[in-house]
Amino acid sequence: MERDIAKEASKFFKEMGLEDEMAKLTEVFVDNFMIRGEETEDLKEALHRAPDSLLDTIWGKISGKEPEEGISRQQKEDSLYEDIPGYFASRFELLDIRKIKLLVRIMNNYPTNDLEAAEVMEEFVPYGWVFSFAENQSSVFVVMNEVRDIIMTLDKPEVKERISFMSGIRFIINTCLGLYGVSTIEQIHNIFCSTGTDEDGREKMVSHLDEVIQEFLPYLEEQKVLWTDGKYIVSPYFNTKEEYKRLLRVQKRDYYVPDDDMIRSYGLGKMVVKNEEYETVFKLLSREIKDQEQAEEMLEAISGYVVRKDWEVSQIMNCLYDWDVVFTSERETQKLIKALDEWLHVIRRWSECGHCRKEIYGKKTNFYFGLPANKNGAVKETLQKIYPNDPCPCGSGEKYKKCCGRK
């Protein structure tokens, strides 16, 4: 998995006119978080050659605290040599299946793209599971032998079965938090029992379900995937108990029960359903801003606000204005407004317990209009303008610039 450091980083900095700064930052990064010279798969050798800052980072991740004063470099190396394999073994079966696949790819010397490389540096290197070696302006990721031995246990049927079981629970938790915002172990239990697992396999798994969930939740909380409060499992979008309790007071109906396809989609983080209504909005917005990738990112962000905070068309249009989207045609603007209104009708919301308004109220019949164009053809904003220091219209109590107005 050799990578050209200079080529990857210099393009961005050259465009910004920061070549000298880039060279300095690269040297600092290599000196602090990579090992110079030939690669090795031996953990003891890697620890011996690692910079002090990297050793301290690994120590902090594994122990949860800074190294004690007076501890020698050799003591750190000896301690980490013992602790790293055990720490990895305790978390291997809890890892997201996508991360396990990435580790296997690195172990088998498959190339990584920029996003994957960044993930390796963030998720694996700080724990000592993978080290990055730099030599002759290129770098390579290497999985340590002691970690490799644990990964190789994937060949054992019982390990595969447990990882598959844990992955299924993770998918259901992701789905519950994505649909409801707040969930309970009982809900996870019920949805698990309704999945497509065969009856004999399901009965075998259910007998261990509560035990596994209780083991799994502290790890997910540590990873900031969620937080817990008594019987409640809470989305990280909530910062306080009062915030999620406010949602529970609003939720007045039976919870929507997802099918296997939805669990698979939400479990993989694909929470924006690209249905016919979405595609219409996407087409119209892409045509206005002439950038499909940016339009997709905008709609993903907007969808999150609709799901979590019940945004309506007026708030979306204000958001688009805030993002400097310029509309030059009243006709096209009205088309987008109508399409947005239809799209909002089929988005599943936390306030509706995972249901969409179409399921509750039926087909959408009334559409929102009201953004006439001025005499120059540019759209006149008739909605109330939200300024950065105004209270956010979502009701969070935060200023707009610190809440929904974040870029």
Secondary structure, 3 states (H helix, E strand, C coil): CCEEHHHHHHHHHHHCCCHHHHHHHHHHHHHHHCEECCCCCCHHHHHHHCCHHHHHHHHHHHHCCCCCCCCCHHHHHHHHHHHHHHHHHHHHCCCCHHHHHHHHHHHCCCCCCHHHHHHHHHHCHHHCCEEEEEECCEEEEEECHHHHHHHHHHHCHHHHHHHHHHHHHHHHHHHHHHHHCEEEHHHHHHHHHCCCCCHHHHHHHHHHHHHHHHHHHHHHHHCCCCEEECCEEECCCCCCHHHHHHHHHHCCCCCCCCCHHHHHHHHCCCCCCCCHHHHHHHHHHHHHHCCHHHHHHHHHHHHHHHHHHCCCHHHHHHHHHHCCCCCCCHHHHHHHHHHHHHHHCCCCCCCCCCCCHHHHHCCCCCCCCCCCECCCCCECCCCCCCCCCCECCCCCCCEHHHCCCCC
